[in-house]
Amino acid sequence: MGLKGLLFDKIKKVKTANKKEIKENLWIKCDKCQEISYKDEIKKNFHACPSCGNHFKISGREKIQIIVDENSFVEIDQNLVSQDPLKFRDSKKYTDRLKSATKKTKLNNAFISGIGSVNGRSVNIGAFEFSFLGGSMGSVVGEKISRLIESAIVNKNHVITISCSGGARMQESILSLMQMAKTSAALKKLERSGLAHISILTDPTTGGVTASFAMLGDVIIAEPNALIGFAGPRVIEQTIKQKLPDDFQKSDFLLEHGMVDMVLHRKDWKPTISKMLDFFG
């Protein structure tokens, strides 16, 4: 191949790389409606598709930032780290899974908690990070949720939780299941203190998280088209030997059947929650 051929081949490769970079970095295709949208437009629309409103996956910290006032969030208990009292091992050691999740997410566990403000009103707020072992609830997650609630009682703040979880953490067995009772008991204390719990359910919210504090909100808000339930649809179908509706366990279905109070686009989270906080006083 001559010099001209080599130069042409190099230019071709650069153009191909540039096209790939533009496609990956500037445009996003919606899984639901298949529309391709400019990434900045999606971001301005609270990480939702401008065409159909489909909500893209975002981190727990990003969900918190949608609700709280800018630069108002102060994280608490971020240094709590899971132990391995059962010396659990499946295809991998539990300790290795924890190290891998920490390296991937730069978090010590699957729940981010802290104190922030919503239009100037102080709140205690926490969110699950699904990227950390599927947002599973182990001993540390249960402890962080309980501490968040206890801190709210001391500070006389209402509590906002944002759930996104596969449920209890199997590697901690019964210790994980105990967190269901622990977090529910903490919310009872909050209720006796005259303070409210606003629970936001995002895709997915399942298992022991659904079966405990997530469904114990004074107000329960669901993200559009979120999967919310205890056991998965496939398990239920196999158990009852019946075909389930296509939208079974999706947020709109649950709203129709009285399981949640409202389904809200992310852009409506903050103004709606602000009104609720004014109502609760």
Backbone torsions as a table, in degrees:
resi	resn	phi	psi	omega
1	MET	NA	131.4	-178.9
2	GLY	-76.8	177.5	-179.4
3	LEU	-60.6	-40.0	179.9
4	LYS	-63.3	-41.3	179.7
5	GLY	-64.9	-42.6	179.1
6	LEU	-62.8	-42.8	179.9
7	LEU	-63.6	-43.7	178.9
8	PHE	-62.0	-41.9	-179.5
9	ASP	-63.8	-39.7	179.4
10	LYS	-65.5	-44.5	178.6
11	ILE	-61.4	-40.6	179.9
12	LYS	-61.5	-43.7	179.5
13	LYS	-64.6	-41.2	178.7
14	VAL	-62.7	-44.6	178.9
15	LYS	-62.0	-42.6	178.9
16	THR	-62.6	-42.5	179.3
17	ALA	-63.6	-41.9	-180.0
18	ASN	-63.4	-41.3	178.2
19	LYS	-62.2	-41.7	-179.8
20	LYS	-64.6	-42.3	-179.7
21	GLU	-63.6	-43.2	179.0
22	ILE	-63.4	-43.3	-178.9
23	LYS	-62.7	-41.6	-175.8
24	GLU	-79.5	-34.8	-170.9
25	ASN	-98.1	-21.9	-174.4
26	LEU	-110.5	-23.1	-174.8
27	TRP	-126.6	145.5	177.4
28	ILE	-131.0	134.9	178.1
29	LYS	-94.7	130.3	179.8
30	CYS	-76.3	129.5	180.0
31	ASP	-68.2	-24.6	-175.1
32	LYS	-86.9	-54.6	-175.6
33	CYS	-102.5	-6.2	177.5
34	GLN	70.8	6.7	177.5
35	GLU	-73.0	143.4	176.2
36	ILE	-101.1	124.4	-176.1
37	SER	-123.8	153.1	177.1
38	TYR	-66.4	132.3	-173.9
39	LYS	-56.8	-41.2	-179.4
40	ASP	-65.4	-33.5	177.7
41	GLU	-66.7	-38.9	177.5
42	ILE	-64.4	-42.1	179.9
43	LYS	-63.3	-42.3	178.5
44	LYS	-64.8	-27.0	179.6
45	ASN	-91.4	28.6	177.6
46	PHE	60.0	41.1	177.6
47	HIS	59.8	40.2	176.1
48	ALA	-127.7	150.8	-178.1
49	CYS	-64.6	126.0	179.1
50	PRO	-64.7	-23.1	-177.1
51	SER	-84.0	-48.5	-173.6
52	CYS	-118.6	-7.5	179.0
53	GLY	83.4	3.9	179.1
54	ASN	-59.1	130.4	-177.8
55	HIS	-87.6	121.7	177.0
56	PHE	-78.7	157.2	178.7
57	LYS	-69.1	134.1	174.3
58	ILE	-136.0	167.3	-176.4
59	SER	-76.5	164.0	176.8
60	GLY	-61.0	-39.4	-179.8
61	ARG	-65.4	-37.5	178.0
62	GLU	-65.6	-36.9	177.7
63	LYS	-64.0	-40.9	177.4
64	ILE	-62.0	-43.7	-176.7
65	GLN	-65.7	-25.9	175.8
66	ILE	-64.0	-33.0	-173.2
67	ILE	-92.4	-43.2	-172.6
68	VAL	-84.6	160.0	175.5
69	ASP	-65.7	151.1	-177.2
70	GLU	-57.6	133.2	177.8
71	ASN	61.0	20.2	-178.7
72	SER	-97.6	-14.0	-173.4
73	PHE	-81.5	125.8	175.5
74	VAL	-119.5	117.5	-176.3
75	GLU	-75.3	146.1	176.5
76	ILE	-126.5	156.7	174.6
77	ASP	55.7	29.1	-176.4
78	GLN	-73.3	-12.3	-176.2
79	ASN	-95.0	2.0	177.4
80	LEU	-70.2	130.2	-174.8
81	VAL	-125.4	138.8	179.2
82	SER	-67.8	144.6	173.4
83	GLN	-104.8	-179.7	-179.7
84	ASP	-130.3	65.3	-174.8
85	PRO	-64.3	-24.9	-178.2
86	LEU	-91.5	-2.3	-176.8
87	LYS	50.0	49.1	-171.2
88	PHE	-76.6	140.4	174.9
89	ARG	-147.2	130.8	168.9
90	ASP	-113.5	-114.9	174.4
91	SER	-74.3	-16.3	178.1
92	LYS	-139.5	160.1	171.8
93	LYS	-69.9	143.4	177.5
94	TYR	-60.1	-39.6	180.0
95	THR	-61.6	-36.0	177.8
96	ASP	-69.0	-38.0	177.0
97	ARG	-63.0	-41.1	179.2
98	LEU	-63.6	-44.8	179.0
99	LYS	-61.5	-42.6	179.9
100	SER	-64.2	-42.6	-180.0
101	ALA	-66.6	-38.7	178.7
102	THR	-65.3	-42.1	178.4
103	LYS	-64.2	-39.3	-177.6
104	LYS	-70.8	-42.1	-171.8
105	THR	-102.6	-13.3	-173.9
106	LYS	62.0	27.6	177.5
107	LEU	-122.5	156.4	176.9
108	ASN	-89.1	-14.8	176.5
109	ASN	-163.3	-175.0	-168.0
110	ALA	-92.0	10.9	-179.4
111	PHE	-135.3	129.3	178.4
112	ILE	-106.0	124.2	-176.8
113	SER	-131.1	153.4	178.9
114	GLY	177.4	-169.3	-178.9
115	ILE	-121.2	133.7	178.4
116	GLY	-144.5	-165.6	177.4
117	SER	-136.6	149.2	176.8
118	VAL	-120.4	108.3	-174.3
119	ASN	49.7	44.6	175.4
120	GLY	88.1	-10.2	-179.4
121	ARG	-95.4	125.7	-177.6
122	SER	-68.6	137.2	177.8
123	VAL	-140.8	154.3	167.7
124	ASN	-97.5	127.4	-172.4
125	ILE	-138.6	143.1	177.7
126	GLY	-146.8	153.4	-178.5
127	ALA	-143.0	146.5	175.7
128	PHE	-79.7	146.4	171.8
129	GLU	-110.1	105.5	-175.0
130	PHE	-64.6	-27.1	-178.0
131	SER	-67.5	-16.1	178.0
132	PHE	-94.4	96.1	178.6
133	LEU	50.1	45.7	176.6
134	GLY	64.7	26.5	-179.7
135	GLY	60.4	27.7	-175.0
136	SER	-70.9	149.1	-176.8
137	MET	-98.8	105.2	173.3
138	GLY	-106.2	-164.4	-175.9
139	SER	-60.8	-42.6	-178.3
140	VAL	-69.1	-41.1	178.0
141	VAL	-61.4	-46.1	177.8
142	GLY	-61.2	-39.6	178.5
143	GLU	-65.5	-42.2	-179.3
144	LYS	-65.8	-39.3	177.5
145	ILE	-65.4	-43.9	179.4
146	SER	-63.4	-42.3	178.1
147	ARG	-65.2	-37.5	177.7
148	LEU	-60.1	-43.2	-179.2
149	ILE	-69.0	-43.3	179.6
150	GLU	-64.6	-38.0	175.7
151	SER	-63.3	-38.7	178.5
152	ALA	-62.9	-39.5	178.7
153	ILE	-62.6	-44.0	179.6
154	VAL	-63.8	-43.0	-176.6
155	ASN	-87.8	-1.4	-177.7
156	LYS	56.8	45.2	177.4
157	ASN	-108.4	148.3	168.6
158	HIS	-75.5	160.6	-175.5
159	VAL	-114.8	136.9	173.2
160	ILE	-121.1	124.4	173.9
161	THR	-117.5	142.5	179.1
162	ILE	-121.3	109.1	-173.9
163	SER	-95.0	141.9	174.1
164	CYS	-161.2	93.4	-166.6
165	SER	-153.4	149.7	172.5
166	GLY	-85.5	-4.6	177.2
167	GLY	115.2	-154.0	-178.2
168	ALA	-66.3	149.9	-178.3
169	ARG	-86.0	110.8	-172.3
170	MET	-62.8	-27.4	-177.5
171	GLN	-68.0	-13.4	178.8
172	GLU	-110.1	3.7	170.7
173	SER	48.0	-127.4	-175.2
174	ILE	-62.9	-28.9	178.4
175	LEU	-63.7	-33.7	176.8
176	SER	-71.5	-44.5	-179.4
177	LEU	-62.3	-31.1	178.8
178	MET	-62.5	-23.5	-179.1
179	GLN	-67.9	-23.8	177.3
180	MET	-62.5	-46.8	178.9
181	ALA	-70.2	-38.9	-176.8
182	LYS	-62.5	-47.5	-179.1
183	THR	-69.6	-35.4	178.8
184	SER	-66.6	-39.2	178.2
185	ALA	-65.6	-38.1	178.2
186	ALA	-63.4	-38.4	178.7
187	LEU	-67.7	-30.8	175.9
188	LYS	-63.9	-39.5	176.0
189	LYS	-62.8	-40.4	179.1
190	LEU	-61.6	-44.6	178.8
191	GLU	-60.0	-43.4	-179.7
192	ARG	-66.0	-21.9	178.2
193	SER	-86.1	0.4	178.9
194	GLY	76.6	23.3	-179.1
195	LEU	-111.3	155.1	-172.7
196	ALA	-104.1	154.3	174.0
197	HIS	-119.6	117.3	175.1
198	ILE	-101.9	117.4	-175.7
199	SER	-107.6	125.3	177.7
200	ILE	-110.8	125.6	-177.6
201	LEU	-106.8	119.7	179.9
202	THR	-116.1	171.8	-172.4
203	ASP	-82.7	120.9	-6.7
204	PRO	-99.9	156.8	170.8
205	THR	-127.1	108.7	-171.1
206	THR	-140.6	177.0	172.1
207	GLY	61.5	-142.9	-174.5
208	GLY	-65.2	-21.0	175.8
209	VAL	-70.3	-46.0	175.4
210	THR	-62.1	-37.9	-175.1
211	ALA	-80.6	8.2	178.9
212	SER	-135.9	-118.6	-169.0
213	PHE	-64.3	-29.2	-174.6
214	ALA	-62.1	-32.5	180.0
215	MET	-98.3	13.3	-179.9
216	LEU	-109.3	30.7	177.7
217	GLY	-81.3	147.0	169.7
218	ASP	-64.5	-31.7	170.9
219	VAL	-133.5	132.5	179.3
220	ILE	-115.5	117.5	-179.6
221	ILE	-108.2	137.2	177.7
222	ALA	-117.5	145.7	173.2
223	GLU	-76.1	144.9	179.3
224	PRO	-56.2	136.8	175.2
225	ASN	60.6	23.4	179.7
226	ALA	-79.6	141.5	172.8
227	LEU	-82.1	121.0	-176.9
228	ILE	-135.3	124.3	179.2
229	GLY	177.9	-179.2	176.2
230	PHE	-95.1	-80.1	172.9
231	ALA	-82.4	154.8	-179.9
232	GLY	-72.7	158.8	-179.2
233	PRO	-54.8	-39.1	-178.6
234	ARG	-64.0	-41.9	178.8
235	VAL	-64.0	-41.5	-179.4
236	ILE	-66.0	-42.7	178.0
237	GLU	-59.4	-42.7	-179.9
238	GLN	-67.6	-30.8	-178.2
239	THR	-76.0	-47.5	-175.1
240	ILE	-93.5	-5.5	177.9
241	LYS	57.7	38.6	178.4
242	GLN	-136.4	151.3	176.9
243	LYS	-80.2	131.1	-179.4
244	LEU	-92.4	156.9	175.7
245	PRO	-60.4	152.9	-177.7
246	ASP	-61.2	-33.4	-177.5
247	ASP	-96.6	14.7	-179.9
248	PHE	-57.6	134.3	-179.4
249	GLN	69.7	8.0	172.2
250	LYS	-87.8	156.4	-169.6
251	SER	-58.8	-40.1	179.6
252	ASP	-65.3	-37.5	177.0
253	PHE	-63.0	-43.0	179.4
254	LEU	-67.5	-34.4	177.0
255	LEU	-64.2	-43.8	178.8
256	GLU	-61.9	-29.5	-176.6
257	HIS	-102.5	13.0	171.7
258	GLY	78.3	16.0	-179.0
259	MET	-86.5	-24.4	174.7
260	VAL	-129.0	160.7	-176.1
261	ASP	-88.4	-31.8	-179.4
262	MET	-161.5	153.9	173.5
263	VAL	-113.4	120.8	-173.3
264	LEU	-126.0	136.6	168.0
265	HIS	-64.2	148.2	-178.7
266	ARG	-56.2	-31.9	-178.9
267	LYS	-64.9	-20.6	-179.1
268	ASP	-96.3	-3.2	-177.9
269	TRP	-58.8	-56.9	-172.6
270	LYS	-63.6	-50.6	-179.7
271	PRO	-61.8	-36.8	179.9
272	THR	-69.5	-44.7	179.1
273	ILE	-64.3	-37.1	177.7
274	SER	-60.1	-41.5	177.0
275	LYS	-65.4	-39.5	178.9
276	MET	-63.5	-42.6	179.6
277	LEU	-63.1	-38.1	175.2
278	ASP	-63.3	-39.6	179.4
279	PHE	-65.5	-46.3	-178.4
280	PHE	-69.7	-25.6	174.3
281	GLY	80.1	NA	NA
